[in-house]
Amino acid sequence: MTALAIEPTAQTRAAQTRAAQKQAAQKQAAQNQAAQMRPEPPRPGCVITADATYAARLAHDGGTPAAWYPERWTLDGPEPYAVPLPAHQPEEPGTAVLPLTDGRVLVQRRAGGRHLFSLLYPTGPATGEVPLGAVECEELTLLPPVPAGQRAYAIAAREETTDVWLVAGGAFGPEHVAEVKGRCSGGVWLEATGRLLALDRAEPGGGPVKTVAVDLERGGEVSPLLQITEGSEDRLLLADPDSGLILLRSDAVEAGRPRLGWGVLGSTLPIRFPRALRPAGCTVTPFAAQPGQTLTPEGCAVALRIDGAAGTQGSPWLGVWRPAEGVLHQFPAPRGWLAGSGFWSRSGELALPYATDDMPCGLARLPAPKPAAPGAQAPTEPPAPAAPRPVPLAQAPLGGRRAGG
C-alpha cells in the first residue's frame, strides 16, 4: 500500500506561521533584555582636575540598566575614595560630568535642543544641586578642566562659527565669551590661568584643520598656533604649561597618514615625529604629562594610551615616553583602568584610576621608568618640513622658550 501525503490545510499553515513568529519574537525579546542588562560605559575613563585633587565619572549601581549616577573621587588624600552623587532621577548615558577644584561636580544634561547645567555636591546622605541654566544649540562639548580656578567652559560648533561658553563660574549662569570663525573641535589649555585655549579649526571655506590659540581675555582673539606646512592637518593633543612640551597629530611628513609628534611652545625648532611613537598596528594617544619640568621639555615624561597592541585582546595598553630618550616603554594597564585617564605627581609617579568589583575606587601607581643611558637612544624620524615658525605664538606670553636637539 502506498502512503498518501496529506497536505496541511490553510488554517493549519497559518497556525504554524503564528507559532513560529511568536517563538521568534520571544527569542528577540530575551536577547534585547539581556543586552539592556549589560550596561555599557557611557564615556571611557573619568575626568580629573588639573591639580589632581578630584575626579568625576558616571558610575552604574549594577541594578537596572538606567541606573547611572555621577560619582566624585577624592584623590589628594592617603587613599582615594568615592562619593556617589545621585540626583532626583537616574542620569542618561550621555550625561557629561566635570569636577571642579572646590569639590563640586558639574553635570551637562540634554533635553531636546537644550543643554542644561547643574552643580552637584554631597550634603550628608543626600545630594545638593544648584541649577546653572541652559544653552540652546545642537552640539555643545565640555572642555577639559581649567588649570586654575573653579570655572568650566564648553564649545558649540556650528557650520561656519564656533561659540565658546563659560558654563560654570560666571555671575549669571552660562555666558557667551567668544565666537571663533570656523568649525572647531578639540580643546587644550596652553597656560595655568585658563586664558589661552587651543582649538582645532576647520575654516568655513574648506582646507586642512589647523590649531589656533584663542585669547579668552581679549574677546576671543585668534592667532595661529600650528602651521607645519600649508596643506597639512595639524591637531594639538596635549600641552604642558610647565615645560612647554606639546604633542600633536599631523600628516605633514606623509599626506593622509597622521603621525604623533612633539614640539615646544614658542620655539622655532621644527616639530619632530619619533619612530617610537609609531608602534606597528597601534593608535597612540597622550593623556598626561609630568608637571614641574620647568623649561625642560626633553625630560618630561608623557603617559600614553595604546590601542591595538598585540596580546591585549582589545584592552588598552599603557605607554611612557620622554622626548630625550626616543624609547617607548610599554606596560599592561591595571585591571579595571578607567582608560585614558591618569595623572603624574611632581616626583615622577603615574597614578591610574581603576574600578573593579573588589575595589570600586582605586589608584594604581607606577614609577616613571628611569631615563635611558646616554647612547642608548632609539633613532628618530627626520623632522617635519621646516616652517618659519611651526609653533608661532610670538605675541603671546608663552614665547621665548628654547629647547635643545
C-alpha positions as CSV (number, residue, x, y, z in Angstrom):
1,M,0.0,0.0,0.0
2,T,1.3,3.4,-0.9
3,A,1.3,6.0,1.8
4,L,-0.5,9.2,0.8
5,A,1.0,12.6,1.7
6,I,-1.5,14.7,3.5
7,E,-1.3,18.4,2.7
8,P,-1.8,20.7,5.7
9,T,-4.9,22.9,5.4
10,A,-4.6,26.7,5.1
11,Q,-5.8,27.0,8.7
12,T,-3.0,24.7,9.9
13,R,-0.4,26.6,7.9
14,A,-1.5,29.9,9.4
15,A,-1.3,28.4,12.9
16,Q,2.2,27.2,12.3
17,T,3.3,30.6,11.0
18,R,1.8,32.3,14.0
19,A,3.6,29.9,16.4
20,A,7.0,30.5,14.6
21,Q,6.5,34.2,14.7
22,K,5.7,34.1,18.4
23,Q,8.7,32.0,19.1
24,A,11.0,34.4,17.1
25,A,9.5,37.4,18.9
26,Q,10.1,35.7,22.3
27,K,13.7,35.0,21.4
28,Q,14.3,38.5,20.2
29,A,12.7,40.0,23.4
30,A,15.0,37.8,25.5
31,Q,18.1,38.9,23.6
32,N,17.0,42.6,23.9
33,Q,16.5,42.2,27.6
34,A,19.9,40.6,28.1
35,A,21.6,43.4,26.1
36,Q,19.8,46.0,28.2
37,M,21.0,44.4,31.4
38,R,24.7,44.6,30.3
39,P,25.3,48.3,30.9
40,E,27.9,49.8,28.5
41,P,30.1,52.6,29.9
42,P,28.6,55.9,28.5
43,R,32.1,57.5,28.3
44,P,35.5,56.0,28.7
45,G,37.6,56.8,31.7
46,C,37.0,59.7,34.1
47,V,37.7,63.4,34.2
48,I,40.5,64.7,36.6
49,T,41.0,68.3,37.8
50,A,44.2,69.9,36.6
51,D,45.6,69.8,40.2
52,A,44.6,66.1,40.6
53,T,42.6,66.8,43.7
54,Y,39.3,65.4,42.4
55,A,37.9,63.2,39.6
56,A,34.4,62.6,38.3
57,R,32.7,59.9,36.3
58,L,29.3,58.3,35.6
59,A,29.0,55.1,37.6
60,H,26.5,52.3,37.5
61,D,24.9,50.6,40.5
62,G,24.7,47.2,38.8
63,G,20.9,47.0,39.0
64,T,18.6,48.4,36.4
65,P,20.1,49.3,33.0
66,A,19.2,53.0,33.5
67,A,20.8,53.4,37.0
68,W,23.6,55.8,36.0
69,Y,24.7,58.4,38.6
70,P,27.6,60.9,38.9
71,E,30.4,59.9,41.2
72,R,33.1,62.1,42.7
73,W,36.6,60.8,43.6
74,T,38.8,62.5,46.1
75,L,42.4,61.9,45.1
76,D,44.7,64.1,47.3
77,G,44.4,62.0,50.5
78,P,46.3,59.0,51.7
79,E,43.8,56.7,49.8
80,P,41.3,57.7,47.1
81,Y,37.6,57.4,48.0
82,A,34.4,57.9,46.0
83,V,31.2,59.7,46.9
84,P,28.1,58.9,44.9
85,L,26.1,62.0,43.8
86,P,22.7,60.6,42.6
87,A,20.2,63.3,41.6
88,H,16.4,63.0,41.9
89,Q,16.4,60.7,38.9
90,P,18.9,58.5,37.1
91,E,21.2,60.1,34.6
92,E,21.1,59.4,30.9
93,P,24.2,57.6,29.5
94,G,25.1,60.7,27.5
95,T,25.4,63.0,30.6
96,A,28.8,64.7,30.8
97,V,30.5,65.3,34.2
98,L,33.4,67.5,35.1
99,P,34.9,68.0,38.6
100,L,35.8,71.5,40.0
101,T,38.6,72.2,42.4
102,D,36.1,73.1,45.2
103,G,34.8,69.5,45.2
104,R,31.6,70.2,43.3
105,V,30.8,68.3,40.1
106,L,29.3,69.9,37.0
107,V,26.8,67.9,35.0
108,Q,25.6,68.6,31.5
109,R,22.3,67.0,30.6
110,R,20.5,67.3,27.3
111,A,16.7,67.8,26.9
112,G,15.6,68.3,23.3
113,G,17.7,71.1,21.8
114,R,18.9,72.5,25.1
115,H,21.9,71.6,27.3
116,L,21.2,72.1,31.0
117,F,23.9,72.6,33.6
118,S,23.9,71.9,37.3
119,L,26.4,71.7,40.1
120,L,26.2,68.7,42.4
121,Y,27.7,68.3,45.9
122,P,27.3,66.0,48.8
123,T,25.1,67.1,51.7
124,G,25.2,64.3,54.3
125,P,23.3,61.3,52.9
126,A,21.8,63.3,50.1
127,T,23.0,65.3,47.0
128,G,22.7,69.0,46.7
129,E,22.1,70.5,43.3
130,V,22.4,74.1,42.0
131,P,20.9,74.7,38.6
132,L,23.0,77.0,36.5
133,G,20.9,77.5,33.4
134,A,20.9,76.2,29.8
135,V,22.4,76.8,26.4
136,E,20.2,76.2,23.4
137,C,22.1,74.7,20.5
138,E,22.6,71.4,18.7
139,E,26.2,70.5,19.7
140,L,27.9,71.5,22.9
141,T,31.0,69.9,24.2
142,L,32.6,70.4,27.6
143,L,36.3,71.4,27.5
144,P,38.9,69.8,29.8
145,P,39.1,71.3,33.4
146,V,40.7,74.7,33.5
147,P,44.2,74.6,35.1
148,A,43.3,77.2,37.8
149,G,40.0,78.3,39.4
150,Q,36.5,76.9,39.6
151,R,35.4,77.7,36.0
152,A,34.2,75.4,33.3
153,Y,33.9,76.1,29.5
154,A,32.2,74.4,26.6
155,I,32.3,74.9,22.8
156,A,29.3,74.9,20.5
157,A,30.3,74.1,16.9
158,R,28.2,75.3,14.0
159,E,28.7,75.2,10.3
160,E,30.8,78.3,10.0
161,T,31.5,79.5,13.5
162,T,32.1,78.1,17.0
163,D,30.9,79.7,20.2
164,V,32.8,79.4,23.5
165,W,30.7,79.4,26.6
166,L,31.6,79.9,30.2
167,V,29.1,77.3,31.7
168,A,30.3,77.4,35.4
169,G,32.0,80.1,37.4
170,G,30.2,83.1,35.9
171,A,27.9,85.6,37.6
172,F,24.6,84.8,35.9
173,G,24.7,81.3,34.6
174,P,26.1,80.3,31.2
175,E,27.9,83.3,29.5
176,H,28.9,83.6,25.8
177,V,32.6,84.6,25.9
178,A,33.9,84.2,22.3
179,E,32.9,83.5,18.8
180,V,35.6,81.8,16.6
181,K,35.4,81.8,12.8
182,G,35.3,78.2,11.6
183,R,34.1,74.8,12.9
184,C,36.3,73.9,16.0
185,S,36.9,70.8,17.9
186,G,39.5,69.5,20.5
187,G,40.4,71.9,23.3
188,V,43.7,72.2,25.1
189,W,44.7,74.8,27.8
190,L,48.0,76.4,27.0
191,E,48.9,78.1,30.3
192,A,48.0,77.9,34.0
193,T,45.5,80.8,34.3
194,G,42.9,79.5,31.8
195,R,43.3,82.5,29.5
196,L,44.7,80.8,26.3
197,L,42.8,78.0,24.7
198,A,43.9,75.9,21.7
199,L,41.2,74.7,19.3
200,D,41.5,72.6,16.1
201,R,39.8,74.7,13.5
202,A,38.4,73.9,10.0
203,E,37.9,77.1,8.0
204,P,34.4,77.8,6.7
205,G,35.6,77.7,3.0
206,G,37.4,74.4,3.5
207,G,41.0,73.5,3.7
208,P,43.0,71.5,6.3
209,V,42.4,71.6,10.0
210,K,44.9,73.8,11.9
211,T,45.2,74.5,15.6
212,V,44.7,78.1,16.7
213,A,45.1,79.9,20.0
214,V,42.1,81.8,21.4
215,D,42.6,84.5,24.0
216,L,39.6,84.5,26.2
217,E,40.6,87.7,28.0
218,R,40.7,89.6,24.7
219,G,37.2,88.7,23.4
220,G,38.3,85.5,21.7
221,E,41.2,87.0,19.7
222,V,42.6,84.2,17.5
223,S,46.2,83.6,16.5
224,P,47.7,80.7,14.5
225,L,49.4,78.0,16.7
226,L,50.2,75.0,14.5
227,Q,51.0,75.5,10.8
228,I,53.7,73.0,9.9
229,T,53.0,73.1,6.2
230,E,50.3,74.8,4.2
231,G,48.4,71.7,3.3
232,S,49.0,69.5,6.5
233,E,46.3,68.6,9.0
234,D,47.7,69.7,12.4
235,R,45.9,69.0,15.6
236,L,47.1,69.6,19.2
237,L,46.5,66.8,21.6
238,L,48.4,67.8,24.8
239,A,50.3,70.8,26.2
240,D,52.2,71.1,29.4
241,P,52.4,74.7,30.8
242,D,55.5,74.0,33.0
243,S,57.9,72.6,30.4
244,G,56.2,74.0,27.2
245,L,56.1,70.5,25.7
246,I,53.3,69.8,23.2
247,L,52.2,66.7,21.5
248,L,50.2,66.8,18.2
249,R,49.0,64.7,15.4
250,S,49.9,65.8,11.9
251,D,50.2,64.4,8.3
252,A,53.0,66.9,7.4
253,V,55.5,64.1,6.8
254,E,53.3,62.0,4.7
255,A,49.9,63.3,3.4
256,G,46.9,61.3,4.6
257,R,48.9,59.5,7.3
258,P,48.8,61.3,10.6
259,R,51.7,60.8,13.0
260,L,52.3,61.7,16.6
261,G,54.9,64.4,17.0
262,W,56.3,66.7,19.6
263,G,57.5,70.3,19.9
264,V,57.9,73.2,22.3
265,L,55.5,76.2,22.6
266,G,57.2,79.4,21.3
267,S,60.2,77.5,19.8
268,T,61.4,78.0,16.3
269,L,62.7,74.4,16.1
270,P,60.8,72.0,13.8
271,I,58.3,69.5,15.1
272,R,59.7,66.0,15.4
273,F,58.0,62.7,14.7
274,P,59.8,59.9,16.6
275,R,59.6,56.3,15.4
276,A,59.0,55.3,19.0
277,L,55.6,56.9,18.9
278,R,54.5,54.8,15.9
279,P,54.3,51.2,17.1
280,A,53.1,48.9,14.3
281,G,49.3,48.4,14.1
282,C,48.6,50.7,17.1
283,T,47.0,54.0,17.8
284,V,48.8,56.1,20.5
285,T,47.1,58.9,22.3
286,P,48.8,61.0,25.1
287,F,46.8,61.8,28.2
288,A,49.1,63.1,30.9
289,A,52.5,65.0,31.1
290,Q,54.7,65.1,34.2
291,P,54.4,68.5,35.9
292,G,57.2,70.6,37.4
293,Q,59.7,70.1,34.5
294,T,60.2,73.9,34.1
295,L,61.7,74.7,30.7
296,T,63.0,71.1,30.3
297,P,60.6,69.5,27.8
298,E,63.1,66.9,26.8
299,G,62.9,65.3,30.2
300,C,59.2,65.5,30.7
301,A,57.6,62.0,31.0
302,V,54.4,61.5,29.0
303,A,51.7,58.8,29.6
304,L,50.1,57.4,26.5
305,R,47.1,55.1,25.9
306,I,47.9,52.4,23.3
307,D,45.1,50.7,21.4
308,G,45.6,47.7,19.2
309,A,48.8,46.4,20.9
310,A,49.4,42.7,20.3
311,G,48.2,40.4,23.1
312,T,45.9,43.0,24.7
313,Q,42.6,41.3,23.5
314,G,41.1,44.7,22.7
315,S,42.0,46.3,26.0
316,P,44.1,49.5,26.0
317,W,47.8,49.2,26.8
318,L,49.9,51.8,28.6
319,G,53.0,53.6,27.3
320,V,55.5,56.0,28.9
321,W,57.8,58.2,26.8
322,R,60.3,61.1,27.1
323,P,61.5,63.2,24.1
324,A,65.1,62.9,25.2
325,E,65.1,59.1,25.1
326,G,63.3,58.1,21.9
327,V,62.1,54.9,23.7
328,L,58.5,54.0,24.3
329,H,58.2,51.9,27.5
330,Q,55.1,49.7,27.4
331,F,53.2,48.2,30.3
332,P,49.9,46.3,30.7
333,A,47.2,48.6,32.1
334,P,45.8,47.7,35.6
335,R,42.6,45.7,35.6
336,G,39.6,48.0,35.6
337,W,41.6,51.0,34.4
338,L,39.3,53.9,33.5
339,A,41.1,54.0,30.2
340,G,42.8,57.2,29.0
341,S,42.7,58.8,32.5
342,G,45.6,59.4,34.9
343,F,48.0,62.0,36.3
344,W,51.6,62.4,37.2
345,S,53.0,63.5,40.6
346,R,55.8,66.0,40.5
347,S,58.1,63.3,41.8
348,G,57.5,61.2,38.7
349,E,54.9,58.7,39.8
350,L,52.0,57.9,37.4
351,A,48.6,57.4,39.1
352,L,46.0,55.4,37.1
353,P,42.4,55.4,38.4
354,Y,40.6,52.0,38.2
355,A,37.4,50.4,39.4
356,T,36.6,46.7,39.8
357,D,34.0,44.7,41.8
358,D,36.6,44.2,44.6
359,M,37.9,47.8,44.5
360,P,35.3,50.3,43.2
361,C,37.7,53.2,43.7
362,G,41.4,52.7,43.4
363,L,44.7,54.2,42.1
364,A,47.4,52.1,40.6
365,R,50.8,53.8,41.0
366,L,53.6,53.3,38.5
367,P,57.0,55.0,39.0
368,A,58.3,56.5,35.8
369,P,61.0,54.4,34.1
370,K,64.5,55.7,34.6
371,P,65.9,57.6,31.7
372,A,67.9,55.5,29.3
373,A,71.6,55.7,29.5
374,P,73.3,58.1,27.0
375,G,74.0,56.5,23.7
376,A,71.0,54.1,24.1
377,Q,68.6,56.3,22.3
378,A,66.5,55.0,19.5
379,P,66.7,56.5,16.1
380,T,64.2,59.3,15.3
381,E,62.3,60.3,12.2
382,P,63.5,63.2,10.3
383,P,61.8,66.4,11.4
384,A,58.7,67.8,9.6
385,P,59.3,70.2,6.8
386,A,60.7,73.4,8.2
387,A,58.4,76.3,8.6
388,P,59.3,79.9,9.6
389,R,57.7,79.3,13.0
390,P,55.9,75.9,13.3
391,V,54.6,76.9,16.8
392,P,54.2,80.7,16.5
393,L,52.5,82.5,19.4
394,A,55.2,85.1,19.2
395,Q,52.9,87.7,20.7
396,A,51.6,85.5,23.5
397,P,53.1,85.2,27.0
398,L,54.4,81.8,26.0
399,G,57.0,83.0,23.6
400,G,60.8,82.8,24.1
401,R,61.1,79.1,25.1
402,R,64.1,77.3,23.8
403,A,64.9,73.6,23.7
404,G,67.8,71.6,22.6
405,G,68.1,68.9,19.9
